[in-house]
């Protein structure tokens, strides 16, 4: 079985399990009751964009070179847990955090979806330039190269920029405090990951990485 097939199987199994749980939870004779999630049309569209992005990212993950050195398993698991919890908090209403920080406006919803879609485009662009150097964990791959093409000409971590931008887009769509909390949490998670990655790249590429840092920004040109 190829890596792509395995990825598609995992996606299919996850979807089937989710559908089964949803059906059981909504059944009158269900052994448990799931909380009713009354998402707006805008949030449903935002969630759909997240699902499409996740499917693409899972399939693209097959193009990854063998690892030479990497962060610890505990470090990687901590990041994954934080990011996944943040995504749940971002999308689903959290009791006590449903107060609005933005007015309810169709323009904000459309603008937020456009922002989210644009940053998905940035993530795909960066992923294609990164090629087999990419990994979900902080690591140095076999034959690792310091990529400086595409968006990497301007920022050192455009995929992280894209993920934060996607969170920001959903924040505009939601307009509720729980989404803002999720954005703050995921920003802290990626700030930590950037520090780990910068250290690993500096140790591997030394002077070349120092020169790269002097001519680029970490996330946002002109800001950070």
N, C-alpha and C positions, 0 to 999 in steps of 0.2 A: 504493500500500500504506500503510495507516494505521500509526501508531506502535505500537498494540496488536498488530497483525498481525506487524509486524517483530519485536517482543519475543517473541511466541509462536514465531515461526520460529527465532529465535536459541536459545530454550530447547529446541525440538525438535531442532535440529542438534546442540547440545551433548550432549543425551541420546543421540542416535544415535551420535555419535562415541564417547562414553563406553561405550556398549553394545558397539560394534564392538571397541574396544580391550580391553574385558573379555573378550569372546569369543575374540579372538586370543590373549590372554595365558593363557587357561585351556585352550586347545586343546593336545592332545598334540604336534601338529606346529607349534606356535607358534614364530615366529622369535625370540621373547623370552619371558621368564617374569616375570609380575608377582608381587610378594611376597604371600603369603597373608595376608589380613586377617581375623582371627578376632574380630569384634566381638561383644560381649554383646548380648542382647536389648534391654537398657536403652540401650546406645549406638546400636543400630539405630533405636530409637524417637526418640532425641534427634536423630540425623542426619535422620530423616524430617521432624521439626519444622523443622530448618534448611532443608531443601529447600522445604517449603511456604512458609516465610517468604520465601525468596529468590524464589520464583515470584510471590508477591503483590507483593513490593517491585519487581520488574522491571515488572510490569503497571502498578503505581501510578506509576511513574516518568514515564509519558506525560503526567501532569498537572503540568507544570513550565513556568513562565513563561520567556521569553527572558532571557538573562544580560546584566546591565549591566557588572559588574566581577566578576572571580574570581581565585582563586589561580592560580599558574603551573601549567602542565601537569606539570612535573617534581614539584612539591609534591603534586599530586593522585595521580600515579602512585606516588610513594613511599608514600602512605597506603594505596592499594589493594593494593600488593604486601605491605606489612606485615600488613594485616588478613587477606588471603587465606592467607598463610603461617601466621598465627596460627590460623586456622580449621582448616587441615589438621593442625597440631600438636595442636589441641584434640581433634579427633575420632579421629585414627588413632594407634595405639601407636607411639611413637618409641623405637628401640633405645636402651637405657641410661636411659630415662625412664619405665619402666613400673612402678617401685616405687610401692606404694600410700601415700598420705598420709591416706586415710580407710579405715575398715574396710569390707569387702564386706557390704552390707546392703540388702535389698529396700526397706526404708523410705527409705533415702537415695536410691535410684534413683527411687522414686515421687515423693519430695519434690523431687528435682532436676528431673524432668520437669514437675511442677506449677509450679515456679519458672520454668522456661524458657517454658512456655505462658503464664503470667501476664505475663511481660515481653514476649512477642510481642504480647499484647493491648495493653500500654502503647504499644508501637511503632506499632501500627495506629491507636490513639486519637490519638496525637500527630501521626501523618502526616496524618490527616484534618483536624485543626485547622490544620496548617501549610499545607495546600493547595498552590497553585502556587508558594508561596515556597520549597518544598523543592528541594534539589539534592544530588547526591552529593558535589559539590565545595563548598569554601568560596567562596561567591559572594553578590553582591547582585543580585537579579532586577529586571527592569523593573517598576516599580510595587510594589516590595518593601514589606511592612508588618511592623511589630514585633508579632508575634502574642503575645497575653497571655491567651488563652482555653484551656479544657481543662487539660491537665497543665502548660501554659506559665504558668499562674497561680502555680505553686509552684516549678518548676525551669526553667531556661533551655534545657536541652539534654535533654529527656526521651527523645528517640530514642537518644541516646548512652547514657543511663541504661539504656534497655531492652536495647541490644546487650550492654552489660557484664553486665546481669542474666541474659541468655540464656547468655553464656559461663559465668557462675557456676553456673547450673542444670546445664549439661553437666559442669562440674567435679564437682558432687555425684554425678551419674550415673556418671562415670568413676572418680573416686577415685584416679586415677593422676597421677604428678608431671607428665607431659607436658601434661595439661590445665591444671594450675596455672601452668606456664610460659607457656602460650598466653594465659591470663587476664592475666598480668603484662605480656606483650608488647602485647596489644590495649589495655590500660589506658594504657600509655605512648603508643600511637598516638593515642588519643582525647584524652588530655591535651594533646598537641601541637595537635590539630585544634581543640579548644576555645579555646586561646589565639589561634589564627589567626582563628577565627570571632568571638570577643569583640572583637578589634581591628577587624575589618571592620564589625561592627554599631555599635561605638562611633563610628567615623569617619562612619558614615551617619546615625545617629539621635541622636548627641551627648547632650544633656541627658535626652532620653526614655529612652535606653538606660542612662544612669547611674541614673536613678530606678528603672528596672526591675531593675537589679542590686541596688539597696539593699533591694528587697522580695522577692527570690527567691534560690534557691540554684542553683549551677551544675548539679549532678548529683543530690545526695542531700539532702533537707531535714534540717536540723540537723547536717549533717556537712560537706558541701562544696558 
